[in-house]
Amino acid sequence: MKNNNVGYLLRSGIRDIGKHGFMSFAAVCVMVACLVIIGGFCMISYNIYCMVSELEGESELLVLIDENYTEAEAKSVGTQLSQIQNIKDKEFVTRQQALDNYVEKHADPSAFDGITAETFRDRFVISLEDYDKLDETIAEISAIEGVAEVKSPNEVINSFNAIQKMLTVATIAIMIVLSIVSLFIISNTIKLAMYDRREEIAIMKMVGATDGFIRFPFVIQGVILGILGGGIAFGLEWGLYNLIGNRIATAGSLDLFTVVPFSNVVWFVAAAFGVSGLLIGVVGSLISIRKFLKV
């Protein structure tokens, strides 16, 4: 395609955006809203995933030994624990050490006056290789003779995992619906431009213009609208994410939640929004062009 032809086609595509300013503006606004909503759900899901991973890394199982066991007998339970494959590491804590640890964690040691080491049980502090196998590992540990109780954070971890799975399903569903909405708006915007130029397109077809030559300005229009929408959505997502993240960080009641800095994912989000906007623009324009090329 010659340079002068390319210049003409580019100008045609840009001209149509200005000529149908309201529809172009509406298409960009709808795309921005859809991408921001999709991005918001994805970022929430990603933050929950990071929180679950952090909880799993910091969480440990507390295996309490039968109070009737001597210290030597309690230590012997460790041999059976070592045979469980999913156990990554274990540490034996005596009754006295357990008492000392409790006293250190409390601001008022006098609250433990009169309490002796015999009040506590010998125990093992255990970390796991794979927390997805948490329930079955707890079952294996509980089956060992001498184990009185296994305490674990499985309820918290399982709750977050359940929330993450629901968010993933919701994000996929919302992504499909909003992408279709964006394609519909972009497609109608391109259709409007093509309808205004239908006679010109018919003449071009009759004089031998190729489908590619006719299609190019409208694809350019879709690309510009798509990239513009993706760029604006990325800026809004960044600003809203940091705003909400700062609010959560300063809210004392939300100490459980930690927000991943946007800088950690900025390039991934930028690429995702750019590619999404580009694809929506191109696909939307190609869908609308097919009808008008059948002349």
C-alpha positions in Angstrom: 0.0 0.0 0.0 1.6 3.3 -1.1 2.4 6.0 1.5 -0.2 8.5 0.1 -2.9 5.8 0.3 -1.9 5.0 3.9 -2.1 8.6 4.8 -5.5 8.9 3.2 -6.8 5.9 5.0 -5.5 7.1 8.4 -7.1 10.5 7.9 -10.4 8.8 7.0 -10.4 6.7 10.1 -9.6 9.7 12.4 -12.1 11.9 10.6 -14.9 9.4 11.3 -14.1 9.5 15.0 -14.6 13.3 15.0 -17.6 13.2 12.7 -19.5 10.9 15.1 -18.1 12.5 18.2 -21.0 11.6 20.6 -20.9 7.9 19.6 -17.1 7.8 19.8 -17.3 9.4 23.2 -19.9 6.9 24.4 -17.9 4.0 23.0 -14.8 5.1 24.9 -16.8 5.8 28.1 -18.4 2.3 28.0 -15.1 0.6 27.4 -13.4 2.6 30.2 -16.2 1.6 32.6 -16.1 -2.1 31.6 -12.3 -2.3 31.8 -12.2 -0.5 35.2 -14.8 -2.9 36.6 -13.1 -6.0 35.2 -9.7 -4.7 36.4 -11.1 -4.0 39.9 -12.4 -7.6 40.3 -9.1 -8.9 39.0 -7.1 -6.8 41.5 -9.3 -7.9 44.4 -8.9 -11.5 43.4 -5.1 -11.0 43.1 -4.9 -9.4 46.5 -6.8 -12.2 48.2 -4.5 -14.7 46.5 -1.5 -12.9 47.9 -3.1 -12.8 51.4 -3.8 -16.5 51.3 -0.2 -17.2 50.2 1.1 -15.1 53.0 -1.2 -16.7 55.6 -0.1 -20.1 54.4 3.6 -19.1 54.7 3.2 -17.8 58.2 0.7 -20.3 59.5 1.8 -23.2 61.6 0.0 -26.2 63.0 0.1 -26.7 66.8 0.2 -30.4 67.7 -0.6 -30.8 71.4 0.6 -34.0 73.0 -1.3 -36.1 75.6 -0.8 -34.5 79.0 -0.1 -37.9 80.5 3.0 -38.3 78.3 6.4 -37.6 79.8 8.7 -35.3 77.9 10.7 -38.2 76.5 7.4 -39.9 75.3 6.3 -36.7 73.8 9.5 -36.3 71.8 9.1 -39.8 70.5 5.9 -38.7 68.7 8.2 -36.6 66.5 9.4 -39.8 64.8 6.0 -40.6 63.5 5.4 -37.0 62.5 8.5 -37.2 60.3 6.9 -39.9 58.3 4.1 -37.6 57.1 5.3 -36.4 53.7 3.5 -33.0 53.7 5.3 -31.8 56.9 8.0 -29.4 55.9 9.5 -28.7 59.4 8.7 -29.4 63.0 9.9 -28.0 66.3 9.4 -29.6 69.7 8.3 -27.2 72.5 8.4 -28.3 76.1 5.8 -27.3 78.7 8.2 -24.9 80.3 9.0 -23.3 76.9 5.3 -23.0 76.2 4.8 -21.2 79.5 7.7 -18.9 78.8 6.4 -18.0 75.3 3.0 -17.2 76.7 4.5 -14.9 79.4 6.6 -13.1 76.8 3.6 -12.4 74.5 1.6 -10.7 77.3 2.3 -7.2 78.6 1.4 -8.1 82.1 3.5 -11.2 83.2 1.9 -11.0 86.7 -1.3 -12.4 85.1 0.5 -15.8 85.0 1.4 -15.8 88.7 0.7 -19.2 90.2 0.5 -20.9 86.8 3.1 -23.7 86.4 4.5 -25.5 83.3 2.3 -28.5 84.2 -0.7 -26.4 83.1 0.6 -26.6 79.5 1.3 -29.6 77.3 4.3 -30.6 75.3 3.8 -29.7 71.7 5.2 -29.6 68.2 5.0 -26.5 66.0 4.7 -27.7 62.4 4.9 -26.0 59.0 3.6 -27.7 55.8 4.8 -28.1 52.3 1.4 -27.8 50.6 -1.5 -26.1 52.5 -4.0 -27.4 49.8 -3.6 -30.7 51.6 -4.2 -29.2 55.0 -7.3 -31.2 56.0 -5.8 -34.6 55.1 -2.5 -33.8 56.8 -4.4 -32.8 60.0 -6.3 -36.2 59.8 -2.9 -38.0 59.5 -1.5 -36.2 62.5 -4.6 -36.7 64.6 -4.4 -40.4 64.0 -1.0 -40.7 65.7 -1.1 -42.1 69.1 -0.3 -39.5 71.8 -1.6 -36.6 69.8 -4.3 -35.0 71.9 -5.3 -32.0 69.6 -4.2 -30.3 66.4 -4.8 -26.5 66.2 -4.7 -24.9 62.8 -5.7 -21.7 61.0 -7.5 -23.8 58.4 -10.9 -22.0 58.9 -9.3 -18.7 58.0 -7.4 -20.1 55.0 -10.3 -22.1 53.7 -12.6 -19.0 54.0 -10.2 -16.9 51.9 -9.8 -19.7 49.4 -13.6 -19.9 49.0 -13.8 -16.2 48.5 -11.0 -16.3 46.0 -12.7 -19.0 44.0 -16.1 -17.1 44.0 -14.3 -14.0 42.9 -12.6 -15.8 40.1 -15.8 -17.2 38.7 -17.5 -13.8 39.1 -14.6 -12.0 37.4 -14.7 -14.4 34.4 -18.5 -14.0 34.1 -18.3 -10.2 34.4 -15.4 -10.1 31.9 -17.4 -12.0 29.3 -20.5 -9.8 29.7 -18.8 -6.5 29.8 -16.5 -7.4 26.8 -19.6 -8.2 24.8 -21.1 -4.9 25.8 -17.9 -3.0 24.8 -17.9 -4.9 21.4 -21.5 -4.0 20.8 -20.9 -0.3 21.4 -17.7 -0.2 19.3 -19.4 -2.2 16.6 -22.4 0.3 16.5 -20.0 3.2 16.4 -18.2 1.8 13.4 -21.5 0.8 11.7 -22.7 4.4 12.0 -19.6 5.6 10.2 -19.9 3.0 7.5 -23.6 3.8 7.0 -22.7 7.4 6.3 -20.2 6.2 3.8 -22.2 3.3 2.3 -22.4 5.0 -1.2 -18.7 5.7 -1.2 -18.0 2.1 -0.2 -20.2 0.8 -3.0 -18.4 3.0 -5.6 -15.0 1.9 -4.3 -16.1 -1.7 -4.6 -17.3 -1.1 -8.2 -14.0 0.5 -9.3 -12.1 -2.5 -7.9 -11.0 -1.4 -4.4 -10.0 -4.4 -2.3 -11.8 -5.3 0.9 -8.6 -4.6 2.8 -8.4 -1.0 1.4 -12.0 -0.3 2.4 -11.7 -2.0 5.8 -8.5 -0.2 6.9 -10.0 3.2 7.9 -12.6 1.5 10.1 -10.2 -0.8 11.7 -8.0 2.3 12.5 -11.0 3.9 14.0 -11.6 0.9 16.2 -8.0 0.7 17.2 -7.9 4.3 18.2 -11.0 4.1 20.2 -9.8 0.8 21.8 -6.4 2.1 22.8 -7.8 5.4 24.0 -10.3 3.5 26.2 -7.6 1.2 27.5 -5.3 4.1 28.3 -7.9 6.1 30.2 -9.1 2.9 32.1 -5.5 2.2 33.1 -5.1 5.7 34.6 -8.4 5.5 36.4 -7.6 2.0 37.7 -4.3 3.1 39.0 -5.7 6.2 40.8 -8.7 4.3 42.3 -6.5 1.4 43.4 -4.1 3.7 45.3 -6.9 5.7 46.8 -8.7 2.6 48.2 -5.4 1.1 49.2 -4.5 4.2 51.2 -7.9 4.2 52.9 -7.5 0.5 53.9 -4.0 1.1 55.2 -5.2 4.0 57.5 -8.3 2.1 58.7 -7.4 0.4 62.0 -10.3 -2.0 61.7 -8.9 -3.5 58.5 -5.5 -4.6 59.8 -6.2 -8.1 58.4 -6.1 -6.9 54.9 -2.8 -6.0 53.2 -2.9 -4.3 49.8 -0.3 -5.2 47.2 1.4 -2.0 45.9 0.2 -1.1 42.4 3.9 -0.7 41.3 4.2 -4.5 41.7 1.7 -5.1 38.8 1.8 -1.8 36.9 3.4 -3.2 33.8 1.1 -6.3 33.7 -2.0 -4.2 34.2 -0.9 -1.7 31.5 -0.3 -4.5 29.0 -3.6 -6.2 29.9 -5.6 -3.0 29.4 -3.7 -2.0 26.3 -4.2 -5.4 24.6 -7.8 -5.7 25.8 -8.7 -2.2 24.4 -6.9 -3.0 21.1 -8.7 -6.4 20.7 -12.1 -5.0 21.5 -11.5 -2.1 19.0 -10.3 -4.4 16.2 -12.9 -7.2 16.7 -15.7 -4.7 17.1 -14.8 -2.9 13.9 -14.3 -6.2 12.0 -17.8 -7.4 13.1 -19.5 -4.3 11.8 -17.6 -4.2 8.5 -18.7 -7.6 7.2 -22.2 -6.5 6.3 -21.2 -3.5 4.3 -18.6 -5.3 2.3 -21.3 -7.5 0.8 -22.1 -5.2 -2.1 
